[in-house]
Amino acid sequence: AAMAGAGWARAVRGLLLDVSGVLYDSGADGGVPIAGSAEAVRRIKASGLKLQLCTNETQATRAAFVRKLRAMGFDVSVAQVTAPAPAACHLLRERGLRPHLLVHHDLVPEFAEIDKTNPNCVVLGDAAENFTYANLNEAFRLLIGMEKPVLISLGKGRYYKETDGLKLDVGAYMKALEYACDVQAEVVGKPAKSFFESALAELGVPAEQAIMIGDDIVSDVGGAQRCGMRALQVRTGKYR
C-alpha cells in the first residue's frame, strides 16, 4: 500500500513475475506455494494490471509447469509464461542449429520439433540429476571437437532454493564447459536483454511501465534494470 502511494507506481501497467522463490519453492515433492502468493496473483489480476511470468524454469515443459502452478492455486495460462526453452527453439531454427541436449528429462518434449541429428551445438539447461560426469564429458567432447563451438545455456543462475535447501543451478555447469572449451556461452533466459524484451512484448507493455519482481538480485533485478525496467526484490526464495 505504501508503494502504491508512490508517484512512479501510478504509471505501472504490467508486472513480470519470477516464479521459483517468488510464487513457490520448488522441491522433489513438487514444491510448496509461498504464503500469500496465490492471493497476491488474484489481487494483481483483479486490479487490472497485466501479468506475465518471466521464469528461467528449465526442469519442465511450460504445459507441465502451468499444470503444477494451477494445482497450487495460481490462475495462470501457458501464454502467460516466458521461459527459456521456447526462446531457444526459436533461436535454433533461425540459425539452422542442431542441438545436443544436456537438459532435464522432463524438458526434452519442448525440443520435439527440432532436428537433433549430427549436432552442431550444445544446449545446456538445469539438468539437476542429469548433470553426471559422463553427460558433462559428452557435451565437452562435442564442443571441443567443433571448429566453432556453440554453447547455448538456458540461464546462468548460480543457485536456487528448493524446499530442502539451496541447489546448484545451470550457471555453474555453463562456466565449467566455458572454461574447459575456451568458449563463451550464449545465454537464453534471464538476465539476457533479449529475453526480457520478449517477456515485455508478450506482456504488451513498454519497459518504463513494467516492474520485474524476483528473488535473484543479479538475474531478476539487475537484468530488468539493464532493460530500462524497475525491479523489486522479494525476501523469499534464495534471498538471504
N, C-alpha and C positions, 0 to 999 in steps of 0.2 A: 504493500500500500504506500509506503514511504517513497518507493521507487516510482510508482505511478504518478506521484505528485511532481516529479522532476520534469522540467520543460522538455528535455530531449526525448523522454518516453512517449510524449504525445505524438511524435512523428513516426512511431513504430507501427508497421503494418503486418510484419510477419516474424515468426521465430523459427530458427533452426535449432533442433534439439539433438544433442548426442544422446545415445541410448544406454549403453553399458556404463554404470556408475552414476547415471542421472535418473533414469526411469527404473532400472533394476540392476541388481548384482547378479552376474551370470554364475553358473555353477554346474557341477556334474548332474545335479538333480533337476536341471532346467533353470535354476536360479530363483531369486525372490524379488518381488517388487519393492522399491524403496518407499517407506511410509509417506503417504500423501501424494505420490506421483501420479497415480491414475486420476485422482481428484483434480490435480493441477492441469492435466491434459484436458479434462472435461471443462474446466473453467476457461482455459485458453480458447477452446472451440466455441464456447458459449459467448465469449467476449467479441467474437468476430475476427480475431487475429488469424492470419494464415499460419499453417503449421507444416513443417517438413522435418522428417527425421534425417539427420546427416550423420551416418554411422560408418565406422571402419570395420564393422562386423564382417568377418570372412570365415566364420565357422558353420554357416548355414546359408541356404538359398534365401532370397528375400521372402518367398512364399512361406517357408518353414518358420522364418524369423517372425513374420507378422502373425502367423497362427499362434506362436508362443506368446507374443505380446497381447493378443486379443484374449487368450485364455487367462492372462493375468489381469484383465480388466481395462486394457488400453484400447480405445476406439481409433484404430489406425488401419490404413489400407496399404497395399504394396506400392501404389502410385505415390504414396507419401514417404517412401524410403529411398534415399540416395545412398547407394552402397558401392564399394569399390569393384566388385566382380562384374556387374553390367557395364560399368565405365571401362574396365579393362577389355572386355569383349569388343566394345566399340573401337578401341584403340588397336586391338589385334587385327580386326577386319580392315580398318583403314590403312594399315601398314603392311598387310599381307604376311603377318607373323603367325607362325605355328608353334604354340607353346608346349613345353614340357611343364606339367603342373606339379608343384610341390605345395599342396594345399590340404585343408581338412577334407576328409572323405565326404562329408555332408555338403561341401561346396561344389563338388565336381559337376552336378547337374547344370549349374549356371553356364558351364562351358560346353554343353552338349552339342551346340550347333557349330562349334569352332573346329577347324581342321587341326588335328594334333599329330598327324603323321610326319615323320622326319623333322623334328622340332628345330627351329632356328632362333628360339629364345626360351628363357625360363621365367615362369610366373610363380611368385612366392606369396603365400598367404599365411594366416595364422593357423598353421597345421597342427598345433598342440602335440598330441602323442605321435603324430606322423613325422615330427622332427627327429627322426632317428639318424644315427651316424651314416648308415647306408643310404638313406634318402638324400641327406645333405651332400654326401660324397658323389652321388649320381648326378645331382644338379651341378656340382662343382666341375665334374669331368666334362659334362656337356658344354658348360660355359668356357672352360679353359681350352676346349677343342675348337671353339668358333674363331673365325678370323676377326669378326667384330662382335664380341659378346654382347648380348642384350639381356639385361636382368630387369624384370618388371616386378615391383613389390607392391602388394595391396596394403599400403600403410607403412609407417615406420615407427610405430609406438614402441616404447621401451618395455613397459609392463602394464598390466591392468589388474583390477581386483575381482576375484571370484569370492563366493561365499566362504571358502576355506583358506583365503589369503591371496597374496599377490602372485601373479603368473607372468613369466617371460613372454613378451609379445614378439611379433614378426620382425621388428626393427633390429633386434639382437642378432637374428639369423641372417638378415639382409646385410648387416655390417660384416659378418663372418665371410659371406660369399664375395662381397665387395673387396675385402682385404685379400682373400685367397686368390681372386682372379684379376685383381687390379682393374676393377670395373666400377663405374658409377651407376647405381640402380636408378631407374625411373620410378618415382613413387606415384601410384594411383590411389587416391584416398586423401584424408586429412594428413598433413597440413597443405597439400598441393593446392595452389591457387585455382587451377582449372576445375578441381573437384568442388570447391566451394562455389565457384561460378555456376557449375551445372546445378548444384543444390538451389542456388538463388533463382536460376532460370525456372526450375521446377516449382519453386515457391511462387514465382511471378512477382517478385518484389526486388527493387534495387538495393544494393549493399547498405546504403545510408538509412534505409527504412527497415533494416532487419537486425536482429540480435541473435548471436550464437550463444547457446548455453551448454557448457560442458564441464567435465571434471579434470580434463588434461590441460594444464597451463600452456604447454608447447603446441600440441596438435590442434586443440579446440580454440583456445583463447588467442594464442599467437597467430595461428593460421588465419583465423577470421579477421583479426585486426590488420594483418597484411593485405587483406582483401578489401579494406575500407569499411568493414563492419564493426559494430560494437560487440563486445562479448562479456559474458558473465561466467565466473567460475563457481560451481556449487561445492559445498563442503561434504559431498558424499563420494562414493566410489573410491578412486585411488587417492583423493585429497587427503593429505596428512598434515 
